Amino acid sequence: MSHEIDLNKFEIRTDLAIELVKESATREIGNIKVSNIILNDSQGKEIGKKAGNYVTIEFPDITDYDNKNQIKTVFSEELKKMLKQVGINDEATCLVIGLGNEKTTPDAVGPLVIAKTIVTNHLYLYGDLEEGFRRVWAISPGVMGETGIETSDLIKGIVETIKPDFIITVDALASSSIERVNKTIQMTTAGINPGSGVGNKRKEISKDTVGIPVIAIGIPTVVDAASIVSDTINYMYKHFAYNKQNYNNPAQKLKFGVNYLKHEANLLDDEKKNLFGLVGSLNTEEVKSLINEILNPIGYNLMVTPKEEDFIVEKIADVISGGINKALHKNVQDG
């Protein structure tokens, strides 16, 4: 007896547009992949995203020194391109906003970036800035649970007072894939809804709400339990398929820790059913929805982050702050 699943009952817990669309324009820069998605109003409504340009940068281990520097360079160049796309010139003033809770490690990306952002407005008040630097303010407004104030309302008040030309927001995001946690940067002209990926959606921060262009930058630092279980099932398919293909390969016995994720999980339907029974007959979306159906009613669809997140989030903050500083100020050098 088959189990029919209504896929519309379950909202995918992700802030990443690339996980919700089937196609994107993609190019590779070394071992970094850059994808571009442009959504119009109707396309945005279909996937629950605001219309705009979404650029996604996917990369390997950010704790590697060379990787980290390359990611920073690519991110900075993509941010410069996006600023030009929304009509931002070199003299335009910027407010950088670090969203999130600095007391919660996976949500501390925004505040950590603010601590490393080059601010210059206080220097402007005492005279002209050096050539190659623009006026920049930076603030970490905290979260509504601490302040009791909607972050969007707080930002509106700040914008009305200091009157910047544009805003850059930085926030931690949620992903629906283990492989993208701490290995993805999303930039968008559409703004952001703080907390949306973890089911705690607040008022959006966008040009529509604050009246000036908003570039939202986010990094997924958490993934839900349903995605972990679903991904693990797919990894088991790949592991089984790899071992099946290499069972009689003598060289296989000399290898240790083979990354089978790079290989396709070419299993027959019957083989999948032998491994997982009824679950083996479902596709990826149906498996994830079934797991949601099981975990959500009992409150066990937890949001999970890697155990070394306190170390990684510092590296992420270095990349994002360094990239923003280079994009905003011509005279900032690598380092």
SULZI-V878260 format. One record per pair of residues at least 4 apart in sequence whose ideal C-beta (glycine too) atoms are under 8 Angstrom apart, sorted by the first residue. I is the first residue (numbers start at 0). GAP is how many residues later the second one is. D is the distance in Angstrom with one decimal. If there is no record, write none. Layout:
BEGIN
i:I gap:GAP d:D
i:I gap:GAP d:D
END
This chain:
BEGIN
i:2 gap:275 d:6.5
i:2 gap:287 d:7.2
i:4 gap:277 d:7.8
i:4 gap:281 d:5.3
i:4 gap:284 d:4.8
i:4 gap:285 d:5.8
i:4 gap:288 d:6.9
i:5 gap:283 d:7.8
i:6 gap:278 d:6.1
i:6 gap:279 d:7.3
i:6 gap:282 d:5.2
i:8 gap:280 d:7.5
i:8 gap:284 d:7.7
i:9 gap:278 d:7.9
i:9 gap:279 d:5.1
i:9 gap:282 d:4.4
i:9 gap:283 d:7.2
i:9 gap:286 d:7.5
i:10 gap:37 d:7.6
i:11 gap:7 d:7.1
i:11 gap:8 d:6.8
i:11 gap:164 d:5.3
i:11 gap:276 d:7.9
i:12 gap:161 d:5.5
i:12 gap:163 d:6.2
i:12 gap:184 d:5.9
i:12 gap:185 d:7.0
i:12 gap:186 d:6.8
i:12 gap:211 d:4.8
i:12 gap:213 d:7.8
i:12 gap:214 d:7.4
i:12 gap:288 d:7.9
i:12 gap:290 d:7.9
i:13 gap:5 d:4.7
i:13 gap:6 d:6.9
i:13 gap:159 d:7.9
i:13 gap:160 d:5.9
i:13 gap:161 d:5.6
i:13 gap:162 d:4.0
i:13 gap:183 d:6.0
i:13 gap:206 d:7.8
i:14 gap:158 d:3.8
i:14 gap:159 d:5.4
i:14 gap:160 d:7.5
i:14 gap:171 d:7.2
i:14 gap:181 d:6.1
i:14 gap:182 d:4.0
i:14 gap:203 d:6.0
i:14 gap:205 d:6.9
i:15 gap:4 d:7.3
i:15 gap:40 d:6.7
i:15 gap:157 d:6.6
i:15 gap:159 d:5.8
i:15 gap:160 d:7.5
i:15 gap:164 d:6.7
i:15 gap:168 d:6.7
i:15 gap:170 d:5.6
i:15 gap:204 d:6.4
i:16 gap:4 d:6.2
i:16 gap:20 d:5.3
i:16 gap:22 d:7.0
i:16 gap:30 d:7.2
i:16 gap:32 d:5.4
i:16 gap:37 d:4.1
i:16 gap:39 d:7.2
i:16 gap:169 d:7.0
i:16 gap:171 d:7.2
i:17 gap:6 d:6.0
i:17 gap:17 d:5.7
i:17 gap:19 d:6.5
i:17 gap:36 d:7.2
i:17 gap:38 d:4.5
i:17 gap:168 d:7.4
i:18 gap:156 d:6.9
i:18 gap:157 d:5.1
i:18 gap:158 d:6.5
i:18 gap:161 d:7.5
i:19 gap:27 d:4.1
i:19 gap:28 d:7.5
i:19 gap:29 d:6.7
i:20 gap:16 d:5.7
i:20 gap:18 d:7.9
i:20 gap:22 d:8.0
i:20 gap:26 d:6.5
i:23 gap:11 d:4.2
i:23 gap:12 d:6.3
i:23 gap:13 d:4.7
i:23 gap:32 d:7.4
i:24 gap:10 d:6.8
i:24 gap:11 d:4.6
i:24 gap:12 d:7.6
i:25 gap:7 d:6.1
i:25 gap:8 d:7.0
i:25 gap:9 d:4.5
i:25 gap:10 d:7.7
i:26 gap:6 d:7.6
i:26 gap:7 d:5.5
i:27 gap:4 d:6.9
i:27 gap:5 d:5.4
i:27 gap:6 d:7.6
i:28 gap:4 d:7.9
i:28 gap:5 d:6.3
i:28 gap:41 d:7.9
i:28 gap:45 d:5.5
i:29 gap:40 d:6.0
i:30 gap:28 d:7.2
i:30 gap:29 d:5.5
i:30 gap:36 d:7.4
i:30 gap:39 d:7.8
i:31 gap:25 d:6.3
i:31 gap:26 d:7.0
i:31 gap:27 d:4.8
i:31 gap:28 d:8.0
i:31 gap:38 d:6.4
i:31 gap:39 d:6.4
i:31 gap:42 d:5.3
i:32 gap:24 d:7.4
i:32 gap:25 d:4.5
i:32 gap:26 d:7.6
i:33 gap:21 d:6.7
i:33 gap:22 d:7.3
i:33 gap:23 d:5.5
i:33 gap:24 d:7.9
i:33 gap:40 d:6.8
i:33 gap:44 d:6.5
i:34 gap:20 d:7.2
i:34 gap:21 d:4.5
i:34 gap:23 d:7.3
i:35 gap:17 d:7.1
i:35 gap:18 d:7.4
i:35 gap:19 d:5.5
i:35 gap:20 d:7.9
i:36 gap:16 d:7.5
i:36 gap:17 d:4.4
i:36 gap:18 d:7.9
i:36 gap:19 d:7.4
i:37 gap:14 d:7.7
i:37 gap:15 d:5.3
i:37 gap:16 d:7.5
i:38 gap:4 d:4.5
i:38 gap:5 d:4.4
i:38 gap:8 d:7.7
i:38 gap:10 d:6.0
i:38 gap:11 d:7.7
i:38 gap:12 d:5.1
i:38 gap:13 d:6.2
i:38 gap:15 d:6.8
i:38 gap:151 d:7.6
i:39 gap:4 d:6.8
i:39 gap:11 d:5.5
i:40 gap:4 d:6.5
i:40 gap:10 d:4.8
i:41 gap:4 d:6.8
i:42 gap:4 d:7.2
i:42 gap:8 d:7.4
i:43 gap:4 d:7.8
i:43 gap:5 d:4.7
i:43 gap:6 d:5.5
i:43 gap:7 d:4.4
i:43 gap:8 d:7.6
i:43 gap:146 d:7.7
i:48 gap:5 d:7.7
i:48 gap:141 d:6.9
i:49 gap:140 d:4.0
i:49 gap:141 d:6.4
i:49 gap:154 d:7.2
i:49 gap:156 d:6.6
i:50 gap:139 d:6.5
i:51 gap:136 d:5.3
i:51 gap:137 d:4.3
i:51 gap:138 d:3.0
i:51 gap:139 d:7.6
i:52 gap:29 d:6.8
i:52 gap:32 d:6.4
i:52 gap:135 d:6.4
i:52 gap:136 d:4.8
i:52 gap:137 d:7.6
i:53 gap:132 d:6.4
i:53 gap:133 d:7.4
i:53 gap:134 d:4.6
i:53 gap:136 d:7.1
i:54 gap:23 d:5.4
i:54 gap:27 d:6.4
i:54 gap:131 d:7.2
i:54 gap:132 d:4.6
i:54 gap:133 d:7.2
i:55 gap:128 d:6.3
i:55 gap:129 d:7.3
i:55 gap:130 d:5.2
i:55 gap:131 d:7.9
i:56 gap:14 d:7.1
i:56 gap:17 d:6.1
i:56 gap:18 d:5.9
i:56 gap:21 d:6.5
i:56 gap:127 d:6.9
i:56 gap:128 d:4.4
i:56 gap:129 d:7.8
i:56 gap:130 d:7.8
i:57 gap:122 d:6.9
i:57 gap:125 d:6.3
i:57 gap:126 d:5.3
i:58 gap:8 d:6.5
i:58 gap:11 d:7.8
i:58 gap:12 d:4.8
i:58 gap:15 d:7.9
i:58 gap:124 d:5.8
i:58 gap:125 d:7.6
i:58 gap:126 d:7.8
i:59 gap:4 d:7.2
i:59 gap:7 d:5.5
i:59 gap:123 d:7.0
i:60 gap:6 d:5.8
i:60 gap:122 d:7.7
i:61 gap:5 d:6.3
i:61 gap:6 d:5.6
i:61 gap:9 d:6.2
i:61 gap:120 d:6.5
i:61 gap:121 d:7.0
i:61 gap:250 d:6.6
i:61 gap:253 d:4.9
i:61 gap:254 d:6.3
i:61 gap:257 d:6.5
i:62 gap:4 d:7.9
i:62 gap:5 d:7.2
i:62 gap:248 d:7.2
i:62 gap:249 d:6.5
i:62 gap:252 d:5.5
i:63 gap:4 d:6.4
i:64 gap:4 d:6.7
i:65 gap:4 d:6.3
i:66 gap:4 d:6.1
i:67 gap:4 d:6.5
i:67 gap:247 d:6.2
i:67 gap:250 d:7.1
i:67 gap:251 d:6.1
i:68 gap:4 d:6.5
i:68 gap:265 d:7.2
i:69 gap:4 d:6.4
i:70 gap:4 d:6.0
i:70 gap:114 d:7.7
i:70 gap:248 d:5.4
i:71 gap:4 d:6.2
i:71 gap:246 d:7.6
i:71 gap:247 d:4.8
i:71 gap:250 d:4.9
i:71 gap:251 d:5.1
i:71 gap:254 d:7.7
i:71 gap:262 d:7.8
i:72 gap:4 d:6.5
i:72 gap:250 d:7.9
i:72 gap:261 d:7.6
i:73 gap:4 d:6.3
i:74 gap:4 d:6.3
i:74 gap:110 d:5.8
i:74 gap:244 d:6.4
i:74 gap:245 d:7.2
i:74 gap:248 d:4.0
i:75 gap:4 d:6.5
i:75 gap:246 d:7.4
i:75 gap:247 d:4.0
i:75 gap:248 d:7.7
i:75 gap:250 d:4.2
i:75 gap:251 d:5.0
i:76 gap:4 d:6.7
i:77 gap:4 d:6.5
i:77 gap:109 d:6.4
i:78 gap:4 d:6.4
i:78 gap:108 d:6.3
i:78 gap:136 d:7.2
i:78 gap:138 d:7.6
i:78 gap:244 d:6.0
i:78 gap:245 d:6.8
i:78 gap:248 d:4.2
i:79 gap:4 d:6.7
i:79 gap:247 d:4.9
i:80 gap:4 d:6.4
i:81 gap:4 d:6.8
i:81 gap:105 d:5.8
i:81 gap:107 d:6.5
i:81 gap:133 d:5.9
i:82 gap:5 d:4.1
i:82 gap:83 d:7.7
i:82 gap:132 d:7.0
i:82 gap:244 d:6.6
i:83 gap:4 d:6.8
i:84 gap:104 d:7.0
i:85 gap:80 d:7.2
i:85 gap:103 d:5.6
i:85 gap:127 d:4.5
i:85 gap:129 d:7.2
i:86 gap:126 d:7.4
i:87 gap:4 d:4.8
i:87 gap:77 d:7.0
i:87 gap:78 d:5.4
i:87 gap:125 d:6.7
i:89 gap:44 d:6.7
i:89 gap:240 d:7.0
i:90 gap:43 d:6.5
i:91 gap:42 d:6.9
i:91 gap:73 d:3.9
i:91 gap:74 d:5.9
i:92 gap:28 d:7.8
i:92 gap:41 d:6.4
i:92 gap:42 d:4.2
i:92 gap:43 d:7.2
i:92 gap:44 d:7.8
i:92 gap:70 d:7.9
i:92 gap:71 d:4.7
i:92 gap:72 d:4.8
i:92 gap:73 d:7.8
i:93 gap:40 d:6.6
i:93 gap:41 d:7.4
i:93 gap:42 d:5.0
i:93 gap:43 d:7.4
i:93 gap:70 d:5.8
i:93 gap:71 d:6.9
i:93 gap:72 d:5.7
i:93 gap:73 d:7.2
i:93 gap:74 d:6.1
i:93 gap:234 d:5.9
i:94 gap:41 d:7.7
i:94 gap:42 d:4.7
i:94 gap:43 d:7.4
i:94 gap:44 d:7.2
i:94 gap:63 d:6.9
i:94 gap:64 d:7.0
i:94 gap:67 d:6.9
i:94 gap:69 d:4.0
i:94 gap:71 d:7.7
i:94 gap:72 d:5.0
i:94 gap:73 d:7.5
i:95 gap:17 d:7.6
i:95 gap:18 d:6.6
i:95 gap:21 d:5.2
i:95 gap:23 d:7.8
i:95 gap:40 d:6.4
i:95 gap:41 d:7.1
i:95 gap:42 d:4.4
i:95 gap:43 d:7.7
i:95 gap:71 d:7.7
i:95 gap:72 d:4.9
i:95 gap:73 d:7.9
i:95 gap:74 d:7.2
i:95 gap:228 d:6.5
i:96 gap:13 d:7.4
i:96 gap:17 d:7.8
i:96 gap:41 d:7.6
i:96 gap:42 d:5.9
i:96 gap:43 d:7.5
i:96 gap:44 d:6.7
i:96 gap:58 d:6.4
i:96 gap:70 d:6.2
i:96 gap:71 d:7.1
i:96 gap:72 d:4.7
i:96 gap:73 d:7.1
i:96 gap:108 d:7.6
i:97 gap:11 d:7.7
i:97 gap:12 d:3.3
i:97 gap:13 d:4.8
i:97 gap:14 d:7.3
i:97 gap:15 d:5.1
i:97 gap:16 d:3.6
i:97 gap:19 d:7.9
i:97 gap:40 d:7.2
i:97 gap:41 d:7.3
i:97 gap:42 d:4.1
i:97 gap:71 d:7.9
i:97 gap:72 d:5.2
i:97 gap:73 d:7.9
i:98 gap:11 d:4.3
i:98 gap:41 d:7.8
i:98 gap:42 d:7.4
i:98 gap:44 d:7.9
i:98 gap:52 d:6.6
i:98 gap:70 d:5.8
i:98 gap:71 d:6.6
i:98 gap:72 d:3.9
i:98 gap:73 d:8.0
i:98 gap:93 d:7.4
i:98 gap:95 d:5.3
i:99 gap:4 d:7.5
i:99 gap:7 d:4.2
i:99 gap:8 d:6.0
i:99 gap:9 d:6.1
i:99 gap:10 d:4.0
i:99 gap:11 d:6.0
i:99 gap:40 d:7.7
i:99 gap:43 d:6.9
i:99 gap:71 d:5.7
i:99 gap:72 d:5.5
i:100 gap:6 d:4.6
i:100 gap:7 d:6.8
i:100 gap:10 d:7.7
i:100 gap:41 d:7.1
i:100 gap:42 d:4.9
i:100 gap:44 d:7.6
i:100 gap:45 d:7.1
i:101 gap:5 d:8.0
i:101 gap:6 d:4.8
i:101 gap:9 d:3.8
i:101 gap:10 d:7.2
i:101 gap:38 d:6.9
i:102 gap:5 d:7.5
i:103 gap:4 d:6.3
i:104 gap:200 d:7.1
i:104 gap:204 d:5.1
i:104 gap:205 d:5.0
i:104 gap:208 d:6.0
i:105 gap:66 d:5.8
i:105 gap:115 d:4.0
i:105 gap:116 d:5.2
i:105 gap:199 d:4.1
i:105 gap:203 d:5.4
i:105 gap:207 d:6.9
i:106 gap:36 d:7.9
i:106 gap:65 d:4.9
i:106 gap:114 d:7.4
i:107 gap:4 d:5.4
i:107 gap:64 d:7.5
i:107 gap:205 d:5.9
i:108 gap:4 d:6.3
i:108 gap:61 d:6.4
i:108 gap:62 d:6.9
i:108 gap:63 d:4.6
i:108 gap:110 d:5.6
i:108 gap:112 d:6.5
i:108 gap:204 d:5.9
i:108 gap:207 d:5.8
i:108 gap:208 d:6.0
i:108 gap:211 d:7.1
i:109 gap:4 d:6.7
i:109 gap:30 d:6.2
i:109 gap:59 d:7.6
i:109 gap:60 d:4.6
i:109 gap:61 d:5.2
i:109 gap:62 d:6.9
i:110 gap:4 d:6.7
i:110 gap:29 d:4.2
i:111 gap:4 d:7.0
i:111 gap:201 d:6.6
i:111 gap:202 d:6.8
i:111 gap:204 d:7.9
i:111 gap:205 d:3.6
i:111 gap:209 d:7.8
i:112 gap:4 d:6.2
i:112 gap:57 d:4.6
i:112 gap:204 d:5.0
i:112 gap:207 d:4.9
i:112 gap:208 d:4.6
i:112 gap:211 d:7.2
i:113 gap:24 d:4.9
i:113 gap:25 d:6.8
i:113 gap:26 d:4.6
i:113 gap:56 d:7.6
i:113 gap:207 d:8.0
i:114 gap:202 d:7.7
i:114 gap:206 d:7.8
i:115 gap:201 d:6.2
i:115 gap:202 d:6.9
i:115 gap:205 d:3.6
i:115 gap:206 d:7.5
i:115 gap:209 d:7.9
i:116 gap:19 d:7.2
i:116 gap:21 d:4.6
i:116 gap:204 d:5.3
i:116 gap:207 d:6.2
i:116 gap:208 d:6.6
i:117 gap:15 d:7.8
i:117 gap:18 d:6.6
i:117 gap:207 d:4.8
i:117 gap:210 d:7.5
i:117 gap:211 d:6.2
i:117 gap:214 d:6.7
i:118 gap:17 d:5.2
i:118 gap:18 d:6.2
i:118 gap:19 d:4.8
i:119 gap:4 d:6.1
i:119 gap:9 d:5.7
i:119 gap:13 d:5.4
i:119 gap:14 d:6.9
i:119 gap:15 d:5.8
i:119 gap:16 d:5.1
i:119 gap:209 d:7.8
i:120 gap:4 d:6.8
i:120 gap:14 d:5.1
i:120 gap:15 d:6.4
i:120 gap:16 d:5.1
i:120 gap:41 d:7.8
i:121 gap:4 d:7.6
i:122 gap:4 d:7.5
i:122 gap:6 d:5.9
i:123 gap:4 d:7.4
i:123 gap:5 d:5.5
i:123 gap:11 d:5.1
i:128 gap:4 d:4.6
i:128 gap:5 d:7.3
i:128 gap:6 d:7.0
i:129 gap:201 d:6.7
i:130 gap:200 d:7.2
i:131 gap:197 d:6.2
i:131 gap:198 d:3.9
i:131 gap:199 d:3.2
i:132 gap:196 d:4.8
i:132 gap:197 d:7.6
i:132 gap:198 d:6.1
i:133 gap:194 d:5.8
i:133 gap:195 d:6.4
i:134 gap:29 d:8.0
i:135 gap:192 d:5.9
i:135 gap:193 d:7.8
i:136 gap:25 d:6.0
i:136 gap:27 d:6.4
i:138 gap:19 d:6.8
i:140 gap:6 d:7.1
i:140 gap:10 d:5.5
i:140 gap:13 d:5.0
i:140 gap:14 d:6.8
i:141 gap:4 d:4.5
i:141 gap:5 d:5.0
i:141 gap:9 d:7.9
i:142 gap:4 d:7.1
i:142 gap:8 d:7.1
i:142 gap:51 d:7.8
i:143 gap:4 d:6.6
i:143 gap:5 d:6.5
i:143 gap:6 d:6.0
i:143 gap:7 d:6.4
i:143 gap:58 d:6.4
i:146 gap:7 d:7.2
i:148 gap:4 d:6.0
i:148 gap:5 d:5.0
i:149 gap:4 d:6.9
i:149 gap:52 d:6.3
i:149 gap:53 d:5.2
i:150 gap:4 d:6.3
i:150 gap:43 d:5.7
i:150 gap:51 d:6.2
i:150 gap:52 d:7.4
i:150 gap:54 d:6.9
i:151 gap:4 d:6.5
i:151 gap:42 d:8.0
i:151 gap:50 d:6.8
i:151 gap:51 d:3.7
i:151 gap:52 d:6.6
i:151 gap:53 d:5.2
i:151 gap:57 d:5.7
i:151 gap:58 d:7.6
i:152 gap:4 d:6.7
i:152 gap:50 d:7.2
i:153 gap:4 d:6.6
i:154 gap:4 d:6.1
i:154 gap:12 d:7.4
i:154 gap:50 d:5.9
i:154 gap:55 d:6.0
i:155 gap:4 d:6.4
i:155 gap:53 d:7.0
i:155 gap:54 d:5.6
i:156 gap:4 d:6.5
i:157 gap:4 d:6.2
i:158 gap:4 d:6.9
i:158 gap:5 d:6.5
i:158 gap:8 d:7.4
i:158 gap:51 d:5.2
i:158 gap:52 d:6.9
i:158 gap:53 d:6.5
i:163 gap:48 d:6.7
i:164 gap:47 d:6.4
i:164 gap:48 d:7.8
i:165 gap:46 d:5.4
i:165 gap:47 d:4.3
i:165 gap:48 d:7.2
i:165 gap:49 d:7.1
i:166 gap:38 d:7.4
i:166 gap:43 d:6.6
i:166 gap:45 d:6.2
i:166 gap:46 d:7.1
i:166 gap:47 d:4.6
i:166 gap:48 d:7.1
i:167 gap:46 d:7.8
i:167 gap:47 d:4.9
i:167 gap:48 d:8.0
i:167 gap:49 d:6.5
i:167 gap:156 d:6.3
i:168 gap:22 d:7.6
i:168 gap:23 d:5.6
i:168 gap:36 d:5.9
i:168 gap:45 d:6.4
i:168 gap:46 d:7.4
i:168 gap:47 d:4.9
i:168 gap:48 d:6.8
i:169 gap:47 d:4.9
i:169 gap:48 d:7.3
i:169 gap:150 d:5.9
i:169 gap:154 d:7.7
i:170 gap:21 d:6.1
i:170 gap:23 d:6.2
i:170 gap:45 d:7.2
i:170 gap:46 d:7.6
i:170 gap:47 d:5.1
i:171 gap:46 d:6.9
i:171 gap:47 d:6.2
i:171 gap:48 d:7.5
i:171 gap:49 d:4.6
i:171 gap:50 d:7.2
i:172 gap:13 d:6.6
i:172 gap:24 d:5.4
i:172 gap:45 d:4.0
i:172 gap:46 d:6.2
i:172 gap:47 d:4.4
i:172 gap:48 d:7.2
i:173 gap:23 d:2.8
i:173 gap:24 d:5.4
i:173 gap:46 d:6.0
i:173 gap:48 d:5.2
i:173 gap:49 d:6.8
i:173 gap:50 d:7.1
i:173 gap:129 d:6.8
i:174 gap:5 d:4.4
i:174 gap:6 d:5.5
i:174 gap:9 d:6.8
i:174 gap:22 d:7.8
i:174 gap:45 d:3.6
i:174 gap:47 d:7.4
i:174 gap:48 d:5.2
i:174 gap:52 d:7.4
i:175 gap:47 d:7.0
i:175 gap:48 d:7.3
i:175 gap:51 d:4.8
i:175 gap:112 d:7.7
i:176 gap:4 d:7.7
i:176 gap:46 d:6.9
i:176 gap:50 d:6.3
i:176 gap:54 d:6.4
i:177 gap:45 d:5.7
i:177 gap:49 d:6.8
i:177 gap:50 d:6.0
i:177 gap:53 d:4.8
i:178 gap:4 d:6.8
i:178 gap:52 d:7.4
i:178 gap:82 d:7.9
i:179 gap:4 d:4.3
i:179 gap:40 d:5.4
i:179 gap:43 d:8.0
i:180 gap:39 d:5.4
i:180 gap:40 d:6.5
i:180 gap:41 d:7.0
i:180 gap:42 d:5.2
i:180 gap:124 d:7.4
i:180 gap:125 d:6.7
i:181 gap:37 d:7.1
i:181 gap:38 d:7.3
i:181 gap:39 d:6.2
i:181 gap:124 d:6.7
i:181 gap:127 d:7.6
i:181 gap:130 d:5.1
i:181 gap:134 d:6.7
i:183 gap:35 d:6.7
i:183 gap:36 d:5.5
i:184 gap:32 d:6.7
i:184 gap:33 d:7.4
i:184 gap:34 d:5.6
i:184 gap:134 d:7.8
i:184 gap:135 d:7.4
i:185 gap:30 d:7.9
i:185 gap:31 d:7.3
i:185 gap:32 d:4.9
i:185 gap:33 d:7.7
i:185 gap:34 d:7.9
i:186 gap:28 d:6.4
i:186 gap:29 d:7.1
i:186 gap:30 d:5.2
i:187 gap:4 d:7.7
i:187 gap:27 d:7.4
i:187 gap:28 d:5.1
i:188 gap:24 d:7.1
i:188 gap:25 d:7.6
i:188 gap:26 d:6.4
i:189 gap:16 d:6.4
i:189 gap:26 d:6.9
i:190 gap:13 d:5.6
i:190 gap:14 d:5.3
i:190 gap:15 d:2.6
i:190 gap:16 d:6.7
i:190 gap:17 d:7.5
i:190 gap:18 d:7.4
i:190 gap:23 d:4.4
i:190 gap:25 d:5.4
i:191 gap:4 d:7.9
i:191 gap:12 d:6.7
i:191 gap:13 d:5.5
i:191 gap:14 d:7.3
i:191 gap:22 d:7.5
i:191 gap:24 d:3.9
i:191 gap:26 d:6.9
i:192 gap:8 d:5.3
i:192 gap:9 d:6.5
i:192 gap:10 d:7.5
i:192 gap:11 d:4.7
i:192 gap:12 d:7.8
i:193 gap:7 d:7.8
i:193 gap:8 d:4.6
i:193 gap:11 d:7.1
i:194 gap:4 d:7.7
i:194 gap:5 d:3.6
i:194 gap:6 d:5.6
i:194 gap:7 d:5.2
i:195 gap:4 d:7.6
i:195 gap:5 d:4.3
i:195 gap:6 d:7.9
i:196 gap:23 d:7.7
i:196 gap:25 d:7.6
i:197 gap:24 d:6.8
i:197 gap:105 d:5.4
i:202 gap:6 d:6.8
i:203 gap:4 d:7.4
i:203 gap:5 d:5.8
i:204 gap:4 d:6.2
i:204 gap:5 d:6.4
i:204 gap:9 d:6.0
i:204 gap:11 d:7.4
i:205 gap:4 d:7.1
i:205 gap:8 d:5.2
i:206 gap:4 d:6.9
i:206 gap:5 d:6.4
i:206 gap:6 d:5.5
i:206 gap:7 d:5.6
i:209 gap:4 d:6.5
i:216 gap:103 d:6.4
i:216 gap:107 d:7.7
i:218 gap:97 d:5.4
i:218 gap:101 d:7.0
i:220 gap:84 d:5.7
i:220 gap:88 d:6.5
i:220 gap:92 d:6.7
i:220 gap:95 d:7.7
i:221 gap:81 d:4.6
i:221 gap:82 d:6.4
i:221 gap:83 d:4.9
i:222 gap:4 d:5.0
i:222 gap:5 d:6.1
i:222 gap:80 d:7.3
i:222 gap:81 d:5.9
i:222 gap:82 d:7.9
i:223 gap:4 d:7.3
i:223 gap:77 d:5.3
i:223 gap:78 d:7.0
i:223 gap:79 d:5.6
i:223 gap:80 d:7.1
i:224 gap:4 d:6.4
i:224 gap:66 d:7.9
i:224 gap:70 d:6.0
i:224 gap:75 d:6.5
i:224 gap:76 d:5.1
i:224 gap:77 d:4.8
i:224 gap:78 d:7.9
i:224 gap:79 d:6.2
i:225 gap:4 d:6.2
i:225 gap:62 d:5.8
i:225 gap:65 d:4.3
i:225 gap:66 d:4.8
i:225 gap:69 d:5.7
i:225 gap:70 d:7.9
i:225 gap:75 d:5.3
i:226 gap:4 d:6.0
i:226 gap:61 d:6.7
i:227 gap:4 d:6.3
i:227 gap:76 d:6.3
i:228 gap:4 d:6.8
i:228 gap:62 d:5.1
i:229 gap:4 d:6.9
i:229 gap:54 d:6.7
i:229 gap:57 d:5.1
i:229 gap:58 d:4.2
i:229 gap:61 d:5.8
i:230 gap:4 d:6.2
i:231 gap:4 d:6.4
i:232 gap:4 d:6.9
i:232 gap:43 d:6.8
i:232 gap:46 d:7.1
i:232 gap:54 d:6.0
i:233 gap:4 d:6.6
i:233 gap:31 d:6.8
i:233 gap:50 d:6.5
i:234 gap:4 d:6.1
i:234 gap:25 d:7.9
i:234 gap:26 d:6.9
i:235 gap:4 d:6.2
i:235 gap:39 d:6.9
i:236 gap:4 d:6.2
i:236 gap:28 d:3.9
i:236 gap:30 d:5.6
i:236 gap:35 d:6.6
i:236 gap:38 d:7.4
i:237 gap:4 d:6.2
i:237 gap:22 d:5.1
i:237 gap:23 d:6.1
i:237 gap:25 d:6.2
i:237 gap:26 d:7.5
i:237 gap:27 d:4.2
i:238 gap:4 d:6.4
i:238 gap:21 d:5.1
i:239 gap:4 d:6.2
i:239 gap:25 d:7.7
i:239 gap:27 d:6.6
i:239 gap:31 d:7.5
i:239 gap:35 d:6.5
i:240 gap:4 d:6.4
i:240 gap:19 d:7.8
i:240 gap:22 d:6.8
i:240 gap:23 d:7.1
i:240 gap:24 d:4.6
i:240 gap:25 d:5.5
i:240 gap:26 d:5.3
i:241 gap:4 d:6.2
i:241 gap:16 d:7.0
i:241 gap:18 d:3.9
i:241 gap:21 d:4.9
i:242 gap:4 d:6.1
i:242 gap:17 d:7.9
i:243 gap:23 d:7.9
i:244 gap:4 d:8.0
i:244 gap:18 d:7.6
i:244 gap:21 d:7.9
i:245 gap:6 d:4.4
i:246 gap:5 d:7.7
i:249 gap:4 d:7.8
i:250 gap:4 d:6.9
i:251 gap:6 d:7.7
i:266 gap:4 d:4.3
i:266 gap:5 d:5.3
i:266 gap:8 d:7.9
i:267 gap:4 d:7.3
i:268 gap:4 d:6.4
i:268 gap:11 d:7.8
i:268 gap:12 d:7.0
i:269 gap:4 d:6.3
i:270 gap:4 d:6.7
i:271 gap:4 d:6.4
i:271 gap:8 d:3.7
i:271 gap:9 d:7.1
i:272 gap:4 d:6.3
i:272 gap:5 d:7.8
i:272 gap:7 d:4.2
i:272 gap:8 d:5.6
i:273 gap:6 d:7.2
i:274 gap:5 d:5.5
i:275 gap:4 d:3.6
i:277 gap:4 d:7.5
i:278 gap:8 d:6.3
i:278 gap:11 d:7.1
i:281 gap:4 d:3.8
i:281 gap:5 d:4.9
i:281 gap:8 d:6.6
i:282 gap:4 d:7.1
i:283 gap:4 d:6.5
i:284 gap:4 d:6.3
i:285 gap:4 d:6.2
i:286 gap:4 d:6.5
i:287 gap:4 d:6.4
i:288 gap:4 d:6.3
i:289 gap:4 d:6.6
i:290 gap:4 d:6.0
i:291 gap:4 d:5.3
i:291 gap:9 d:6.5
i:292 gap:4 d:7.8
i:293 gap:4 d:7.8
i:294 gap:5 d:4.6
i:294 gap:6 d:4.1
i:295 gap:5 d:5.1
i:304 gap:4 d:4.6
i:305 gap:6 d:6.8
i:307 gap:4 d:5.8
i:308 gap:4 d:5.6
i:309 gap:4 d:7.4
i:310 gap:4 d:7.2
i:311 gap:4 d:6.3
i:312 gap:4 d:6.3
i:313 gap:4 d:6.6
i:314 gap:4 d:6.6
i:315 gap:4 d:6.2
i:316 gap:4 d:5.8
i:317 gap:4 d:5.8
i:318 gap:4 d:6.1
i:319 gap:4 d:6.3
i:320 gap:4 d:6.2
i:321 gap:4 d:6.4
i:321 gap:13 d:7.7
i:322 gap:4 d:6.2
i:323 gap:4 d:6.0
i:324 gap:4 d:5.9
i:324 gap:7 d:4.7
i:325 gap:6 d:5.0
i:325 gap:8 d:7.6
i:327 gap:4 d:7.8
END
